[in-house]
Structures are given as C-alpha cells and as structure tokens.
Amino acid sequence: MDIVLETLDYYVLDYTYAKLLPKDVSTNYLSSILNNSTIVQNLLENDQYKLINDFTNQFTNQLTSGDKDVYGNIPQWFDTTIYTSSSILPRSSMIRQSISVFFILWVFGLLLYLGTATFSYIFIFDKKVFNHPRYLKNQVSLEIKQALGAIPIMAALTVPWFLLELKGYSKLYWDINDANGGMKSIWLQYPCFIMFTDFLLYLTHRWLHWPKVYKMLHKPHHKWLVTTPFASHAFHPIDGYFQSLPYHIYPFLFPLHKANYLLLFTFVSIWSVLIHDGEYVSNNPVINGAACHTVHHLYFNYNYGQFTTLWDRIGFSYRKPEFELFDKKTKHSKETWDSQISKMERIKEIVEGDEDDRIYISDVNTKKHK
C-alpha cells in the first residue's frame, strides 16, 4: 500500500489535500475563529491571550503530527512536489492516510469489480442462465446494487490493516535481498499464499453457514441460487469483510514481497468473479472452479473452498459437480434444471426454512401468460 499511496500522493493527493485543506488558510481560519469569539475577547480583557495562542498552536500541531519515520515527508520513490508540504495534513498524518487508504480501496475495488465482472458478463458468462427457473427477476441489477453498497463499507473496515502495514508492522518487503532464498522464495510465496488463505477461508465460510450466522450475515449472498459474474461481490459487507481477513492476516505472519501482494490481491478479486460466471471450463478434481462454486450456491452446504477442493475433501463437504454441467447438450436441459431444483429445494428448506423472499423470473413469466 505504501507504493500505491506514495504514487497517488505525488500525482494526485498532494495537490488535492493542498487545495481542500491548505496549511495557511486552515491555521489562519482557526486563529480567526478563536480570536473573534466572545470567550476569547473576555479572556483578552483578563490578559489571557497567551492561553488562546497556545491552544491554537497545540491544536494545529496535533492535526499535522505524524510518524516521520514511516512514510514521512521524504518519499522513497518520487521527489516532493510544490504541494507536498502545503496541506494542514502532511503525508505522515494518520488522519490523511486513513482517508486516502479508504478512497483507494473503495475506488480500486469498485473499478476492479465492475471492470472484471463486466468483461466476464460480455465475453465469458453463459447467458442461457437467464432461462433457469431459479434465476431472479432483475437479478443483475440486484447483484450490482448489493455490491455497490457493500464495497465502501468493506473498504472502511479494511483501513486499519493497511495502516498497520504503512507503519511497518507487517512482514511485507520490497528489496529482494531481504528475502531468504532470493527469487526462489518469492515464487514460492504464490502457492503458500493460496494454500494458507484457502484454509482460513474454508473455516470462515463454514462458520458463515452456521444457522444463526448464516441468517444474519451470509444469506444475502445466497440469494443468488444461480449466479452471474456480478454476484461475486454481492455480499453483506460484514460477510465480505470476514472473508477478506485471511488475505490481510497472511503478510503479518509470513514474509511477502510487496509486488506479489498487489498481484495476489488483484488475482483474488478476479478469481471471485470467475467462479461466479457459470462457465464450466474444466472438471478439475483439485481446483475449486465455477462448477464447484455453482454447486455451493445451488446446494448450500458443500464446496466451501475458494481455490482448491482440498479442505472440502478433508472436511467431508466436497460435492462433485454433476457431469451434466460439462455437456453442452444437457447443461441447460429441462431435465437437468428440474433435477437441480428438486435437490436444491430440499436442502434450502433445511437451511432457510419455508420463507423465501426471492422473486424468480419463471414465476413472473408464468403470471404474464395467465
């Protein structure tokens, strides 16, 4: 995050903060308010001007104080600009870093979600899913609405993790010389990251399916019994935050190159879209792909893993996708869909009870033809 933050500080944020919260104007404005107030005038009459002046200076210093040793006013990648020291909030201010990180996470997460999901929707997603009896009325717009509401909240909850990274508490590093084993260890970070986070995500996902937790947090994501790419981030925000925790925990426990972290974080978001796109490329027994995740959305209590089937096999929650999903002739046949619905309804009744607030497109079409 320090690389991203410093880049944006240099090109965008120094100027933005200087214009929105200029140092001179903020200090003078605060002094003007204090010096023109009735309380101040009364104090002046009692020769207490020094008290007000000290308070003004102390307040200003608190706003502008920061850890100069961790991403302070001397950038590591870029020279300073004419705006670097022009704001009441310097780069090292935790207030400024919190605001900046929040907007970075929000905007980057939003663009990555919409960009990847839209690409998948146009070029990969099998649109015959629209005819599935359990596809919802206006489902794509509902998925996008849910995601757009969740992403900023998830971004806000994630800010403390990145602040800790900025302050140097994680094991993230940039210099290859800091890696034990050199380039070999850097390449090994990919499978290690995937396996570690896959394990924690499996545990988290199973916990989210505990009846009380499911009803409170995870049920909104299972509104989509058959999914589109836009369902990937359509969570309750607290649910989405809990499922993101393994990715933040890893660099605090294990060394991780900063470039790898950025790449892996991007990959995770893209993978989340791909496993919701309904395009079953491969019936791989190891990879938890779109077919496995389709089984999870249809039948609830199976295939909790994110990347592999390993932990589901160990935890006896693996359910092999039906072979019909990989045959273009049977994938969208009435017999296949009827079989899915029959199995799904029995499990859904156990998981969610008799109540179902979903409005299926098949029900709408039936009413139109009556």
Secondary structure as the mmCIF struct_conf table of DSSP 4:
data_model
#
loop_
_struct_conf.conf_type_id
_struct_conf.id
_struct_conf.beg_label_comp_id
_struct_conf.beg_label_asym_id
_struct_conf.beg_label_seq_id
_struct_conf.end_label_comp_id
_struct_conf.end_label_asym_id
_struct_conf.end_label_seq_id
HELX_RH_AL_P HELX_RH_AL_P1 ASP A 2 LEU A 8
HELX_RH_PI_P HELX_RH_PI_P1 ASP A 9 LEU A 13
HELX_RH_AL_P HELX_RH_AL_P2 ASP A 14 LEU A 20
BEND BEND1 LEU A 21 LEU A 21
STRN STRN1 PRO A 22 PRO A 22
HELX_RH_AL_P HELX_RH_AL_P3 LYS A 23 ASN A 36
BEND BEND2 SER A 37 SER A 37
HELX_RH_AL_P HELX_RH_AL_P4 THR A 38 GLU A 45
TURN_TY1_P TURN_TY1_P1 ASN A 46 ASP A 47
HELX_RH_AL_P HELX_RH_AL_P5 TYR A 49 THR A 64
TURN_TY1_P TURN_TY1_P2 LYS A 68 TYR A 71
BEND BEND3 ASN A 73 ILE A 74
BEND BEND4 GLN A 76 PHE A 78
TURN_TY1_P TURN_TY1_P3 ILE A 82 SER A 85
STRN STRN2 SER A 87 SER A 87
BEND BEND5 ILE A 88 LEU A 89
TURN_TY1_P TURN_TY1_P4 ARG A 91 SER A 92
HELX_RH_AL_P HELX_RH_AL_P6 MET A 94 PHE A 123
TURN_TY1_P TURN_TY1_P5 ILE A 124 ILE A 124
HELX_RH_3T_P HELX_RH_3T_P1 LYS A 127 ASN A 131
BEND BEND6 HIS A 132 HIS A 132
TURN_TY1_P TURN_TY1_P6 PRO A 133 ARG A 134
HELX_LH_PP_P HELX_LH_PP_P1 TYR A 135 TYR A 135
STRN STRN3 LEU A 136 LEU A 136
TURN_TY1_P TURN_TY1_P7 LYS A 137 ASN A 138
HELX_RH_AL_P HELX_RH_AL_P7 GLN A 139 LEU A 166
TURN_TY1_P TURN_TY1_P8 LYS A 167 GLY A 168
BEND BEND7 SER A 170 SER A 170
STRN STRN4 LEU A 172 TYR A 173
HELX_RH_3T_P HELX_RH_3T_P2 ILE A 176 ASP A 178
BEND BEND8 ALA A 179 ALA A 179
TURN_TY1_P TURN_TY1_P9 ASN A 180 GLY A 182
HELX_RH_AL_P HELX_RH_AL_P8 MET A 183 LEU A 208
TURN_TY1_P TURN_TY1_P10 HIS A 209 HIS A 209
BEND BEND9 TRP A 210 TRP A 210
HELX_RH_AL_P HELX_RH_AL_P9 PRO A 211 VAL A 213
HELX_RH_PI_P HELX_RH_PI_P2 TYR A 214 HIS A 218
HELX_RH_3T_P HELX_RH_3T_P3 LYS A 219 LYS A 223
BEND BEND10 LEU A 225 VAL A 226
HELX_RH_3T_P HELX_RH_3T_P4 PRO A 229 HIS A 233
BEND BEND11 PHE A 235 PHE A 235
HELX_RH_AL_P HELX_RH_AL_P10 PRO A 237 LEU A 253
BEND BEND12 PHE A 254 PHE A 254
STRN STRN5 LEU A 256 HIS A 257
HELX_RH_AL_P HELX_RH_AL_P11 LYS A 258 LEU A 274
TURN_TY1_P TURN_TY1_P11 ILE A 275 HIS A 276
BEND BEND13 ASP A 277 ASP A 277
BEND BEND14 PRO A 285 VAL A 286
STRN STRN6 ILE A 287 ILE A 287
HELX_RH_AL_P HELX_RH_AL_P12 ALA A 290 TYR A 299
BEND BEND15 PHE A 300 TYR A 302
BEND BEND16 GLN A 306 PHE A 307
STRN STRN7 THR A 308 THR A 308
BEND BEND17 THR A 309 THR A 309
HELX_RH_AL_P HELX_RH_AL_P13 LEU A 310 ILE A 314
TURN_TY1_P TURN_TY1_P12 GLY A 315 PHE A 316
HELX_LH_PP_P HELX_LH_PP_P2 LYS A 320 GLU A 322
HELX_RH_3T_P HELX_RH_3T_P5 PHE A 323 PHE A 326
TURN_TY1_P TURN_TY1_P13 LYS A 328 HIS A 332
HELX_RH_AL_P HELX_RH_AL_P14 LYS A 334 GLU A 352
BEND BEND18 ASP A 354 ASP A 354
STRN STRN8 TYR A 360 TYR A 360
HELX_RH_AL_P HELX_RH_AL_P15 ILE A 361 LYS A 368
TURN_TY1_P TURN_TY1_P14 HIS A 369 HIS A 369
#
